[in-house]
Structures are given as C-alpha cells and as structure tokens.
C-alpha cells in the first residue's frame, strides 16, 4: 500500500509541475500585463506546491525522482494535448512507453 500512496502523491506532483509550467507559459504569451502577472503567479504557486509534494514520499530521493520522471512525462503529454492541442507523435509515444516502463520497474522491483 505504501507504493500506491507514494505513486498517488507523485502523480499529484507531476500534475502540479506540468500544470505550473503550462500556466507560466500562458503568462509569458498573454497579451495584457495583468494577465501575464496573474498566470505567472498561479504557475509559481503550483510549482511551489509541486516541490512539497514531490519530496513528501518516504522513499529515497533517487527512487522518488526516478518514478516521478515517468509520471511527469505522462502528465506533460496530457496537458500538452488538453491545453495546447498538440498530440504526441509516434516517437514520443514509443519513448514515453520506455520511460513509463522504467518508472514501473523502479516502483515495484524489490
């Protein structure tokens, strides 16, 4: 059960980081200064929450970040599709499958 809880927390961290990056990106490209400031501030808050969540699991730092990288990749692709309308290409899907396989290996191999 420890693995499932840690995976959930790392998935939240991945969504916060990818989402925070997307918010900052939206802020950098917003036409009005007020919108830029608001989007970038929201992104900064999400990225701060990410930093707390990614370091919360009791796993060692290397294991946590190894698993996190796979979850971040998946979250980034989902956000890229939903927020920016960009579907992953075949090389990204194949590479992502390898990244996900590595995350599963780090998580469950004893």
N, C-alpha and C positions, 0 to 999 in steps of 0.2 A: 504494500500500500504506500510505502514511503516513496517509491518510484513514481507512482501515479500522481501523488500530491506535488512532488517536485516538478514533474512534467507539466502539470497544470499551471504552476507558478511561472515556469519558464515560458510557457505559451503566452501567458499574460504579458510577461516582459517583452517577448518578441512583438506582440501586437502594439505595445506601448512604444517601442523603439521605432518600428516601421511606421506606425501612425504619427509619431512625433516628427520623424524625418519628413513625412508627407506634408504635415502641417507647416513646417519650416519652408519646404519647397513652395507650397502655395503662397506663403507670406512673401517670399523673395520675388514671386512673379505677380503679386497683386498690384492692381493699378493705383490704388489710393494708399497714402502713407498710413492712415489709421488702420486700414485692413492689414497692411503689412505688419504693423506692430502687434495687432491682435493675434494674427495667425502665428507669428514667430513666438509670442509669449505663450500661446497654447502649446506650441511644439516644445518649448523649453520645459513647461510643466510636465508634459507627457514623458520627455526624456529623463527628467529627474525621477519620476515615478518608476520608469524602466530600470534605472540604476539601482534603486532599492529592491525591486522585485527580482532582478537577475542575481543579486547577491544573497537573497534570503534562504534558498535551499541549503541544507546542512552538508551537501556534497562538497568535495574539494573543488577548488577554483577551476582546475583543468577539466574535470569531468563536467561541471556545470556549464562552462563555456563551450565545451565540445558539443554537448547536447543542444545548447542554446543556438549555436550557429545553424543547425539544421532547422530548428523551429523558426528562427529569424528568416531564413531563406523562404520558407513556405509562407509566412506572414507577408513578407515583402512582395511575393508574386501575387498573392490575393489582393493586397492593397493596390498594387500597380494596375491590376485588371479592373478593380472596382472604382478607384479614384481617377485613374488616368486613361482607362480604356485600352491598355496595352496587354495583349495576350502573350504568354511565354512562347518562344519559338521552340522547335524540337531540340536544339542543343541545350537550351535552358531546362527543358523537361528532363532530358537524359541526365544532365549534370546534377539537377535537383534530386533525381532519384538516387544518385550515388551519395549525395550529401545526406539525404534522409536515411539511407541505409547505414551510413556512418553514425548518425545520431542514435538510431535504434541499437546499434552494436555497443556504443559507449554506455547507453542506458541500461541494457539488460544483460550483457555478458558479465558473468561473475568469474 
